Amino acid sequence: MFIDPFVIRSINRSELRKRILLYLHEIYPSPTYLAEIARVVRSDPSNVKGALIGLGNRYNGHSSLVSLGLVEIIEENGFKYYRLSEYGKKVVELLKSYRSYYSKFM
């Protein structure tokens, strides 16, 4: 499966995006809500929202996890939930394999 290098670069440039992805991978395929993600990754909900969907000037919408296709939004009864997409799952698995590979040299 081809993974866009821009996606890898975007994840590596943001520790918060990486922590969100790892958490969503851990609970996959269950969706969760914004405040729960923020609590688990120990970040402010507005920062988590920015990482997920973009937020004004501070968070580029093109680099958001939803725009990159890594996370999907599920709307039920007026609430939004976030879940790792299939593509996101493959990207996280690739990142984990890279980490184990490169740890041999550090």
C-alpha positions in Angstrom: 0.0 0.0 0.0 1.3 3.5 -1.0 1.6 6.0 1.8 2.0 9.6 0.8 5.3 11.0 2.2 3.4 14.3 3.0 1.3 12.2 5.5 4.4 10.9 7.3 6.0 14.3 7.3 2.8 15.9 8.8 2.7 13.2 11.6 6.4 13.6 12.4 6.1 17.4 12.7 3.5 17.2 15.4 3.9 15.2 18.6 0.2 15.8 19.3 -1.0 14.3 16.0 1.2 11.3 16.7 -0.2 10.8 20.2 -3.8 11.1 18.9 -3.1 8.5 16.2 -1.5 6.1 18.6 -4.4 6.4 21.0 -7.0 5.9 18.3 -5.1 2.9 17.1 -5.1 1.4 20.6 -8.9 1.6 20.8 -9.6 0.8 17.1 -12.3 0.1 15.8 -14.1 2.0 18.6 -14.8 5.7 18.0 -14.4 8.3 20.8 -15.2 11.9 21.4 -13.0 15.0 21.5 -12.9 15.5 25.2 -11.9 11.9 25.8 -9.1 12.1 23.3 -7.9 15.3 24.9 -7.9 13.7 28.4 -6.0 10.7 27.3 -3.3 12.5 25.3 -3.1 15.2 28.0 -3.8 18.2 25.8 -6.2 21.0 25.6 -9.4 20.1 23.7 -8.9 23.1 21.3 -5.4 21.8 20.4 -6.8 18.3 19.8 -9.6 19.8 17.7 -6.9 21.6 15.7 -4.9 18.5 15.2 -8.0 16.5 14.1 -9.8 19.0 11.8 -7.7 22.2 11.7 -8.4 25.4 13.5 -7.8 28.9 12.0 -4.2 30.1 11.5 -2.7 28.0 14.3 -3.5 24.6 12.8 -3.3 24.1 9.1 -6.4 22.3 7.9 -4.5 20.6 5.1 -2.3 18.8 7.7 -5.2 17.8 9.9 -5.7 14.1 10.6 -9.2 14.2 9.0 -8.0 16.0 5.9 -5.1 13.5 5.5 -7.7 10.7 5.6 -6.2 9.1 8.8 -9.2 9.8 11.0 -12.9 9.7 10.2 -15.8 11.7 11.8 -18.9 9.7 12.8 -22.0 11.8 13.6 -24.7 10.2 15.7 -27.6 12.0 17.5 -25.9 15.4 17.1 -22.6 14.3 18.5 -19.3 13.9 16.7 -17.0 10.9 17.3 -13.6 10.2 15.9 -12.2 6.9 14.7 -9.1 5.8 13.0 -9.7 5.1 9.3 -8.4 1.9 7.6 -5.7 4.1 5.9 -4.8 5.6 9.3 -4.5 2.1 10.8 -2.0 1.1 8.1 0.0 4.3 8.5 0.2 3.8 12.3 1.4 0.2 11.8 4.0 1.4 9.4 5.2 4.1 11.8 5.5 1.5 14.6 7.5 -0.8 12.3 9.8 2.1 11.4 10.3 2.9 15.1 11.3 -0.7 16.0 13.6 -0.8 12.9 15.4 2.5 13.7 15.7 1.7 17.4 18.2 -0.9 16.5 20.6 1.9 15.4 20.2 4.2 18.4 
